[in-house]
Amino acid sequence: MTKVLLLGVGRWGANHLRVLNSLPVELFVADPQPAALEAARKAGLAPDHLAADYRRFAALAEAVVIVTPAETHFPLCQEFLTADKDVFVEKPITLRSAEARELAALAAQRRRLLQVGHILRFDTASQWLKQAIDQGRFGRLQMLRANFSGFKRPRMDSGITFADAVHFVDLFNFLLDAIPTHVTARMRDFLGRGPGFDDASVLVLDYAAPRGHAWGVVETNYFYPGKVRELILTGTELSAVCDFNVAQYKIKTFANRHVRQERGFTANEGAFEQVECAPVEPLLAEVQAFLGSLRTRQAAGADGWAGYQSVRVLEAAVESAAQGRTVPLPPAAAA
């Protein structure tokens, strides 16, 4: 069996532990916190597969899953890629685009796999939307509006734009097969945690995509009651509302169209459809894709370059918010 080393069993790392422990791999876990190692032991891992220091297992591991604070992603990925290990790293790939680009280039140079945890790509609803867009069912896309918000404990390794807005930034890039040409953003630090730790943000992304010049909006905050994970797409032929919180019937489509008349437009409400999506756990699908790529040597999902492009957008958003202006994102910087 493939020997996999999991670094980090925190709030999200615990989910990776559960998923990896259900798959046919030989799992090793490293975390400096005794409580985390105890959780792994209770999950059934043998004591000799647990360590506070990841270096104990670094040489024997064939693949590494990194679920650690964001500021550690670059040095850890660099270390393991240089040691010719295949790497899965949670989003964001890094906190700086220059470092993300360096990792993507290093993975290509060493012929190693580098997959970034952009989990929404693996949701069956996202897969349906991607196929429908590529088939032209939406016509010319006009707007994508997403909200990733809810009342929860703020992360302490980055602001909410890097922690949560990144989900829909990457999903927009994936759905449109493009990156924004311009980024406009507003960010606030209501909790007073300091620079770089925004807890509410709104990003406006301009895309010149193959399916139309679309306008993307991503809203995130730590204050909305409940848990919001919603995406709305509008096109000239079809519109859709997708609720990622729903287990199965996530997507509702509306064949609404504006029709030009002699003296203006009419708003014609078309057929409504509820789309059934297979209730597959996205994290399980994501990890299975990574393990499958170890065999095929073909990247599955978001590679290092996709992670790099997402961080470029986030950096532009930070610059836009700081300077109060729209920031262009030159295509020359793309991979």
C-alpha positions in Angstrom: 0.0 0.0 0.0 1.0 3.6 -0.6 2.6 5.2 2.4 1.0 8.5 3.1 2.1 11.0 5.7 -0.5 13.4 7.0 0.8 16.6 8.6 -1.7 18.3 10.8 -4.8 17.0 12.6 -6.4 20.3 13.5 -10.0 21.4 12.7 -9.8 20.5 9.0 -6.9 18.0 9.3 -9.2 15.8 11.4 -11.4 15.4 8.3 -8.4 14.4 6.3 -7.5 11.8 9.0 -11.0 10.4 8.8 -11.0 10.1 5.0 -7.4 8.8 4.6 -8.0 6.3 7.4 -10.9 4.9 5.3 -8.8 4.3 2.2 -6.3 1.6 1.3 -3.2 3.4 2.3 -0.6 3.0 5.0 -1.2 6.2 7.0 1.4 8.0 9.2 0.4 11.1 11.2 2.6 13.9 12.5 1.4 16.7 14.7 3.2 18.5 17.6 0.0 18.6 19.7 -0.5 15.5 22.0 -4.3 15.8 21.7 -4.1 15.6 18.0 -2.0 12.4 18.2 -4.4 11.0 20.7 -7.2 11.6 18.3 -5.3 9.7 15.6 -4.6 6.8 18.0 -8.3 6.6 18.9 -9.0 6.5 15.2 -7.1 3.2 15.1 -3.6 4.2 14.1 -0.7 2.3 15.7 1.6 4.2 18.0 4.6 3.6 15.7 2.7 5.5 13.0 2.3 8.6 15.1 4.9 11.3 15.8 5.2 14.9 17.0 8.0 15.5 14.5 7.2 14.8 10.9 10.8 14.2 10.1 10.5 10.8 11.7 8.5 9.6 8.7 9.7 11.9 6.0 12.0 9.4 4.3 9.6 6.5 4.1 6.6 8.4 3.0 5.7 8.2 -0.7 3.2 11.1 -0.6 2.5 13.9 1.9 -0.8 15.6 2.8 -0.1 19.0 4.3 -2.9 20.5 6.5 -1.0 23.0 8.5 -1.2 26.8 9.0 -0.9 28.7 5.8 2.5 30.3 6.5 4.1 26.8 6.8 2.9 25.6 3.3 5.8 27.0 1.3 8.7 25.6 3.4 7.0 22.3 3.9 6.0 21.9 0.2 9.5 23.0 -0.9 11.1 20.5 1.5 9.1 17.5 0.3 9.1 18.3 -3.4 12.9 18.7 -3.3 13.0 15.2 -1.6 11.0 13.9 -4.6 7.7 13.4 -2.7 4.3 13.9 -4.2 2.4 16.6 -2.3 -1.2 17.5 -1.5 -1.4 20.9 0.2 -4.5 22.6 1.6 -5.5 25.9 0.2 -4.2 28.5 -0.1 -1.1 27.0 -1.6 0.9 29.8 -0.1 0.3 33.4 1.2 2.4 34.9 -1.6 2.1 34.3 -5.3 5.9 34.4 -5.9 6.2 31.4 -3.5 3.3 29.6 -5.2 4.9 30.1 -8.6 8.2 28.7 -7.2 6.5 25.6 -5.9 4.6 25.0 -9.1 7.8 25.3 -11.1 9.7 23.1 -8.6 7.0 20.3 -8.9 7.3 20.5 -12.7 11.1 20.4 -12.6 11.2 17.4 -10.2 8.3 15.7 -12.1 6.3 15.5 -8.8 2.6 15.9 -8.3 1.5 19.0 -6.4 -2.3 19.2 -5.8 -3.9 22.1 -4.0 -7.0 21.5 -1.8 -9.5 23.5 -3.8 -12.3 21.3 -2.7 -15.3 22.9 -4.5 -14.0 21.6 -7.8 -14.8 18.1 -6.5 -18.4 18.8 -5.5 -20.7 17.1 -7.9 -22.7 20.3 -8.3 -19.6 22.1 -9.5 -19.0 19.3 -12.0 -22.5 19.6 -13.3 -22.2 23.4 -13.7 -18.8 23.1 -15.4 -20.2 20.7 -18.0 -23.3 22.8 -18.5 -21.2 25.9 -19.1 -18.9 24.1 -21.5 -21.9 22.8 -23.4 -23.2 26.3 -23.9 -26.4 25.7 -21.9 -26.1 29.0 -20.1 -25.5 30.8 -23.3 -23.2 33.8 -22.7 -22.5 34.1 -19.0 -23.1 37.4 -17.4 -22.7 37.2 -13.7 -21.5 34.8 -11.0 -22.2 35.7 -7.4 -21.0 33.7 -4.5 -21.3 33.9 -0.7 -19.0 31.9 1.7 -20.0 33.2 5.1 -21.2 32.2 8.5 -20.7 32.7 12.2 -17.6 30.8 13.2 -14.2 31.1 14.9 -11.8 33.2 12.8 -8.7 31.5 11.5 -5.5 32.9 13.0 -3.1 32.1 10.1 -4.7 34.5 7.5 -7.6 36.8 6.9 -10.9 35.6 5.6 -10.1 36.5 2.0 -7.2 34.0 1.9 -9.0 31.5 4.1 -12.5 31.4 2.6 -12.9 33.7 -0.5 -10.2 31.6 -2.1 -12.8 28.8 -2.5 -15.0 30.7 -4.9 -12.1 32.5 -6.6 -10.7 29.2 -7.7 -14.1 27.8 -8.6 -14.8 30.8 -10.8 -11.4 30.3 -12.5 -12.3 26.6 -13.0 -15.8 27.2 -14.3 -14.7 29.9 -16.7 -11.4 28.5 -17.8 -9.9 31.9 -17.2 -8.5 34.3 -14.6 -9.8 37.8 -14.0 -8.5 40.7 -16.0 -9.3 43.2 -13.1 -9.9 42.9 -9.4 -11.8 45.3 -7.1 -12.1 44.6 -3.4 -13.2 46.0 -0.1 -12.0 44.4 3.2 -12.7 45.2 6.8 -11.2 44.1 10.1 -14.2 44.5 12.5 -12.6 42.4 15.2 -9.4 44.5 15.3 -6.9 41.7 14.7 -4.6 43.8 12.7 -3.3 44.1 9.1 -3.7 41.0 6.9 -6.5 39.6 9.1 -9.7 40.9 7.5 -12.9 39.3 8.7 -15.2 40.5 6.0 -14.5 41.1 2.3 -16.3 41.6 -1.1 -14.4 40.9 -4.3 -15.5 41.9 -7.8 -13.7 40.0 -10.5 -13.9 40.9 -14.2 -13.5 37.9 -16.6 -13.0 37.9 -20.3 -13.9 34.3 -20.6 -14.6 32.1 -23.7 -18.3 31.9 -22.7 -18.7 35.7 -22.2 -17.3 38.7 -20.4 -18.6 37.7 -17.0 -18.7 39.7 -13.7 -17.9 37.6 -10.6 -18.6 38.7 -7.0 -17.4 36.8 -3.9 -18.6 37.8 -0.4 -17.2 36.4 2.8 -17.5 37.2 6.5 -17.4 35.7 9.9 -20.6 37.3 11.1 -23.7 36.1 9.2 -25.9 33.8 11.3 -25.8 30.2 10.2 -23.7 29.0 7.3 -24.0 30.3 3.8 -22.4 28.5 0.8 -24.3 29.8 -2.2 -23.5 30.4 -5.9 -25.7 32.2 -8.4 -25.0 32.1 -12.1 -26.8 34.1 -14.8 -26.5 33.6 -18.5 -28.4 34.7 -21.6 -30.1 31.3 -21.9 -30.1 29.9 -18.4 -29.6 30.9 -14.8 -28.9 28.7 -11.7 -28.8 28.8 -8.0 -26.5 26.4 -6.2 -26.6 25.7 -2.5 -23.5 23.8 -1.5 -25.0 23.1 2.0 -27.6 20.8 0.5 -26.8 17.2 0.2 -28.4 16.2 -3.0 -30.7 18.6 -4.8 -28.2 21.5 -4.8 -29.0 23.2 -8.1 -32.1 24.9 -9.4 -32.1 26.2 -12.9 -34.3 28.8 -14.5 -34.6 29.3 -18.3 -35.3 33.0 -17.9 -34.6 35.4 -20.8 -34.8 39.1 -21.5 -36.2 39.5 -25.0 -35.8 42.8 -26.9 -39.0 44.4 -28.1 -39.6 47.5 -30.2 -39.8 49.7 -27.1 -37.6 47.9 -24.6 -37.4 44.4 -23.2 -39.7 41.8 -21.8 -38.7 39.4 -18.9 -39.8 35.9 -19.9 -39.7 33.4 -17.1 -38.9 30.0 -18.5 -38.9 26.4 -17.3 -37.7 25.6 -13.8 -35.7 22.5 -13.1 -34.2 21.0 -9.9 -31.0 19.1 -10.6 -30.1 16.0 -8.6 -26.4 15.8 -7.7 -24.9 12.5 -6.4 -24.3 12.9 -2.7 -20.5 12.3 -2.9 -18.4 13.8 -0.1 -16.1 16.4 -1.9 -13.1 15.8 0.4 -13.3 12.0 -0.2 -13.4 12.6 -4.0 -10.6 15.1 -3.8 -8.3 12.7 -1.8 -9.2 9.8 -4.0 -8.2 11.9 -7.0 -4.9 12.6 -5.5 -4.2 9.0 -4.7 -5.3 8.0 -8.2 -2.9 10.5 -9.7 0.0 8.8 -7.8 -0.7 5.8 -10.0 -1.3 7.6 -13.3 1.2 10.4 -12.8 -1.4 12.7 -14.2 -2.5 15.8 -12.2 -6.1 15.5 -11.0 -8.0 18.6 -9.9 -6.2 21.9 -9.0 -2.4 21.7 -9.6 0.2 24.1 -8.4 -0.4 26.5 -11.2 -4.1 26.7 -10.4 -3.1 27.4 -6.8 -0.7 30.1 -8.0 -3.4 31.8 -10.1 -5.8 31.9 -7.1 -3.2 33.6 -4.9 -2.5 36.1 -7.7 -6.1 37.1 -7.5 -6.1 37.3 -3.7 -3.0 39.5 -3.8 -4.6 41.8 -6.3 -7.7 42.0 -4.0 -5.5 43.0 -1.0 -3.8 45.7 -3.2 -7.2 46.9 -4.4 -8.6 47.2 -0.9 -5.5 49.0 0.4 -5.4 51.5 -2.4 -9.1 51.9 -3.1 -8.9 51.2 -6.8 -9.4 48.5 -9.4 -6.2 46.5 -9.9 -5.5 44.9 -13.4 -4.2 41.4 -13.5 -1.9 41.1 -16.5 -2.1 37.8 -18.5 1.7 38.0 -18.9 2.0 36.7 -15.3 0.1 33.5 -16.0 1.8 30.2 -16.2 
